[in-house]
């Protein structure tokens, strides 16, 4: 099935819908030009944060809720987009502050 701007949402599977949303988010985020042509890497959702930091989902959720990573997190509704490098820097700096 070819998906275009005229495709009805009701005709999409959940996977198709998520692919469309991810493609659109990537397109919007790529509109912001990174400094010095560095390529940014993003992870999505608590599962992405969990894999990035090598922690449990509970710990990832607790860390997100604490506000320590707010500068690295963009959230639209339930879609969570995390700048991986910035999150690692913030997590590392908070770890050293203790």
CNS distance restraints for C-alpha pairs under 8 A (distance, minus, plus):
assign (resid   3 and name CA) (resid   7 and name CA) 5.86 0.50 0.50
assign (resid   7 and name CA) (resid  11 and name CA) 7.07 0.50 0.50
assign (resid   8 and name CA) (resid  12 and name CA) 7.17 0.50 0.50
assign (resid   9 and name CA) (resid  17 and name CA) 7.39 0.50 0.50
assign (resid  12 and name CA) (resid  16 and name CA) 5.59 0.50 0.50
assign (resid  12 and name CA) (resid  17 and name CA) 5.90 0.50 0.50
assign (resid  13 and name CA) (resid  17 and name CA) 6.16 0.50 0.50
assign (resid  14 and name CA) (resid  18 and name CA) 6.16 0.50 0.50
assign (resid  15 and name CA) (resid  19 and name CA) 6.15 0.50 0.50
assign (resid  16 and name CA) (resid  20 and name CA) 6.25 0.50 0.50
assign (resid  17 and name CA) (resid  21 and name CA) 6.24 0.50 0.50
assign (resid  18 and name CA) (resid  22 and name CA) 6.02 0.50 0.50
assign (resid  19 and name CA) (resid  23 and name CA) 6.03 0.50 0.50
assign (resid  20 and name CA) (resid  24 and name CA) 6.16 0.50 0.50
assign (resid  21 and name CA) (resid  25 and name CA) 6.09 0.50 0.50
assign (resid  22 and name CA) (resid  26 and name CA) 6.07 0.50 0.50
assign (resid  23 and name CA) (resid  27 and name CA) 6.16 0.50 0.50
assign (resid  24 and name CA) (resid  28 and name CA) 6.19 0.50 0.50
assign (resid  25 and name CA) (resid  29 and name CA) 6.03 0.50 0.50
assign (resid  26 and name CA) (resid  30 and name CA) 5.94 0.50 0.50
assign (resid  27 and name CA) (resid  31 and name CA) 6.59 0.50 0.50
assign (resid  28 and name CA) (resid  32 and name CA) 7.65 0.50 0.50
assign (resid  33 and name CA) (resid  37 and name CA) 7.39 0.50 0.50
assign (resid  34 and name CA) (resid  38 and name CA) 5.77 0.50 0.50
assign (resid  34 and name CA) (resid  39 and name CA) 6.70 0.50 0.50
assign (resid  34 and name CA) (resid  40 and name CA) 7.06 0.50 0.50
assign (resid  40 and name CA) (resid  83 and name CA) 7.08 0.50 0.50
assign (resid  40 and name CA) (resid  84 and name CA) 7.80 0.50 0.50
assign (resid  40 and name CA) (resid  85 and name CA) 7.63 0.50 0.50
assign (resid  41 and name CA) (resid  83 and name CA) 6.18 0.50 0.50
assign (resid  41 and name CA) (resid  84 and name CA) 5.73 0.50 0.50
assign (resid  41 and name CA) (resid  85 and name CA) 7.10 0.50 0.50
assign (resid  42 and name CA) (resid  81 and name CA) 6.58 0.50 0.50
assign (resid  42 and name CA) (resid  82 and name CA) 5.42 0.50 0.50
assign (resid  42 and name CA) (resid  83 and name CA) 4.76 0.50 0.50
assign (resid  42 and name CA) (resid  84 and name CA) 5.32 0.50 0.50
assign (resid  43 and name CA) (resid  48 and name CA) 4.93 0.50 0.50
assign (resid  43 and name CA) (resid  49 and name CA) 6.57 0.50 0.50
assign (resid  43 and name CA) (resid  52 and name CA) 7.68 0.50 0.50
assign (resid  43 and name CA) (resid  81 and name CA) 6.09 0.50 0.50
assign (resid  43 and name CA) (resid  82 and name CA) 5.23 0.50 0.50
assign (resid  43 and name CA) (resid  83 and name CA) 6.68 0.50 0.50
assign (resid  43 and name CA) (resid  84 and name CA) 6.20 0.50 0.50
assign (resid  44 and name CA) (resid  48 and name CA) 4.98 0.50 0.50
assign (resid  44 and name CA) (resid  49 and name CA) 7.12 0.50 0.50
assign (resid  44 and name CA) (resid  79 and name CA) 7.52 0.50 0.50
assign (resid  44 and name CA) (resid  80 and name CA) 5.59 0.50 0.50
assign (resid  44 and name CA) (resid  81 and name CA) 4.82 0.50 0.50
assign (resid  44 and name CA) (resid  82 and name CA) 6.09 0.50 0.50
assign (resid  45 and name CA) (resid  49 and name CA) 6.49 0.50 0.50
assign (resid  45 and name CA) (resid  79 and name CA) 6.66 0.50 0.50
assign (resid  45 and name CA) (resid  80 and name CA) 4.74 0.50 0.50
assign (resid  45 and name CA) (resid  81 and name CA) 6.41 0.50 0.50
assign (resid  45 and name CA) (resid  82 and name CA) 7.63 0.50 0.50
assign (resid  46 and name CA) (resid  50 and name CA) 5.89 0.50 0.50
assign (resid  46 and name CA) (resid  57 and name CA) 6.55 0.50 0.50
assign (resid  46 and name CA) (resid  60 and name CA) 6.24 0.50 0.50
assign (resid  46 and name CA) (resid  61 and name CA) 6.51 0.50 0.50
assign (resid  46 and name CA) (resid  80 and name CA) 7.53 0.50 0.50
assign (resid  47 and name CA) (resid  51 and name CA) 6.20 0.50 0.50
assign (resid  47 and name CA) (resid  57 and name CA) 6.69 0.50 0.50
assign (resid  48 and name CA) (resid  52 and name CA) 6.05 0.50 0.50
assign (resid  49 and name CA) (resid  53 and name CA) 6.10 0.50 0.50
assign (resid  49 and name CA) (resid  60 and name CA) 6.21 0.50 0.50
assign (resid  49 and name CA) (resid  82 and name CA) 7.42 0.50 0.50
assign (resid  50 and name CA) (resid  54 and name CA) 5.63 0.50 0.50
assign (resid  50 and name CA) (resid  55 and name CA) 5.19 0.50 0.50
assign (resid  50 and name CA) (resid  56 and name CA) 5.92 0.50 0.50
assign (resid  50 and name CA) (resid  57 and name CA) 5.71 0.50 0.50
assign (resid  50 and name CA) (resid  59 and name CA) 7.85 0.50 0.50
assign (resid  50 and name CA) (resid  60 and name CA) 5.44 0.50 0.50
assign (resid  51 and name CA) (resid  55 and name CA) 6.90 0.50 0.50
assign (resid  52 and name CA) (resid  84 and name CA) 7.26 0.50 0.50
assign (resid  53 and name CA) (resid  60 and name CA) 7.95 0.50 0.50
assign (resid  53 and name CA) (resid  88 and name CA) 7.54 0.50 0.50
assign (resid  55 and name CA) (resid  59 and name CA) 6.23 0.50 0.50
assign (resid  55 and name CA) (resid  60 and name CA) 6.54 0.50 0.50
assign (resid  56 and name CA) (resid  60 and name CA) 6.21 0.50 0.50
assign (resid  57 and name CA) (resid  61 and name CA) 6.07 0.50 0.50
assign (resid  58 and name CA) (resid  62 and name CA) 6.11 0.50 0.50
assign (resid  59 and name CA) (resid  63 and name CA) 6.03 0.50 0.50
assign (resid  60 and name CA) (resid  64 and name CA) 6.16 0.50 0.50
assign (resid  61 and name CA) (resid  65 and name CA) 6.11 0.50 0.50
assign (resid  62 and name CA) (resid  66 and name CA) 6.10 0.50 0.50
assign (resid  63 and name CA) (resid  67 and name CA) 7.06 0.50 0.50
assign (resid  63 and name CA) (resid  68 and name CA) 6.74 0.50 0.50
assign (resid  63 and name CA) (resid  69 and name CA) 7.30 0.50 0.50
assign (resid  64 and name CA) (resid  68 and name CA) 6.91 0.50 0.50
assign (resid  64 and name CA) (resid  69 and name CA) 6.14 0.50 0.50
assign (resid  64 and name CA) (resid  70 and name CA) 7.34 0.50 0.50
assign (resid  68 and name CA) (resid  90 and name CA) 7.04 0.50 0.50
assign (resid  68 and name CA) (resid  91 and name CA) 7.44 0.50 0.50
assign (resid  68 and name CA) (resid  94 and name CA) 7.47 0.50 0.50
assign (resid  69 and name CA) (resid  73 and name CA) 6.40 0.50 0.50
assign (resid  69 and name CA) (resid  87 and name CA) 5.95 0.50 0.50
assign (resid  69 and name CA) (resid  90 and name CA) 6.20 0.50 0.50
assign (resid  69 and name CA) (resid  91 and name CA) 7.11 0.50 0.50
assign (resid  70 and name CA) (resid  74 and name CA) 7.76 0.50 0.50
assign (resid  71 and name CA) (resid  86 and name CA) 7.68 0.50 0.50
assign (resid  71 and name CA) (resid  87 and name CA) 7.94 0.50 0.50
assign (resid  72 and name CA) (resid  82 and name CA) 5.59 0.50 0.50
assign (resid  72 and name CA) (resid  83 and name CA) 5.17 0.50 0.50
assign (resid  72 and name CA) (resid  84 and name CA) 7.51 0.50 0.50
assign (resid  72 and name CA) (resid  86 and name CA) 5.45 0.50 0.50
assign (resid  72 and name CA) (resid  87 and name CA) 5.31 0.50 0.50
assign (resid  73 and name CA) (resid  80 and name CA) 6.93 0.50 0.50
assign (resid  73 and name CA) (resid  81 and name CA) 5.82 0.50 0.50
assign (resid  73 and name CA) (resid  82 and name CA) 4.60 0.50 0.50
assign (resid  73 and name CA) (resid  83 and name CA) 6.57 0.50 0.50
assign (resid  73 and name CA) (resid  87 and name CA) 7.88 0.50 0.50
assign (resid  74 and name CA) (resid  80 and name CA) 6.02 0.50 0.50
assign (resid  74 and name CA) (resid  81 and name CA) 5.16 0.50 0.50
assign (resid  74 and name CA) (resid  82 and name CA) 6.34 0.50 0.50
assign (resid  75 and name CA) (resid  79 and name CA) 5.65 0.50 0.50
assign (resid  75 and name CA) (resid  80 and name CA) 4.57 0.50 0.50
assign (resid  75 and name CA) (resid  81 and name CA) 6.15 0.50 0.50
assign (resid  76 and name CA) (resid  80 and name CA) 6.68 0.50 0.50
assign (resid  82 and name CA) (resid  87 and name CA) 7.06 0.50 0.50
assign (resid  83 and name CA) (resid  87 and name CA) 6.06 0.50 0.50
assign (resid  84 and name CA) (resid  88 and name CA) 6.18 0.50 0.50
assign (resid  85 and name CA) (resid  89 and name CA) 6.25 0.50 0.50
assign (resid  86 and name CA) (resid  90 and name CA) 6.13 0.50 0.50
assign (resid  87 and name CA) (resid  91 and name CA) 5.94 0.50 0.50
assign (resid  88 and name CA) (resid  92 and name CA) 5.95 0.50 0.50
assign (resid  89 and name CA) (resid  93 and name CA) 6.08 0.50 0.50
assign (resid  90 and name CA) (resid  94 and name CA) 6.07 0.50 0.50
assign (resid  91 and name CA) (resid  95 and name CA) 6.10 0.50 0.50
assign (resid  92 and name CA) (resid  96 and name CA) 6.34 0.50 0.50
assign (resid  93 and name CA) (resid  97 and name CA) 6.32 0.50 0.50
assign (resid  94 and name CA) (resid  98 and name CA) 7.00 0.50 0.50
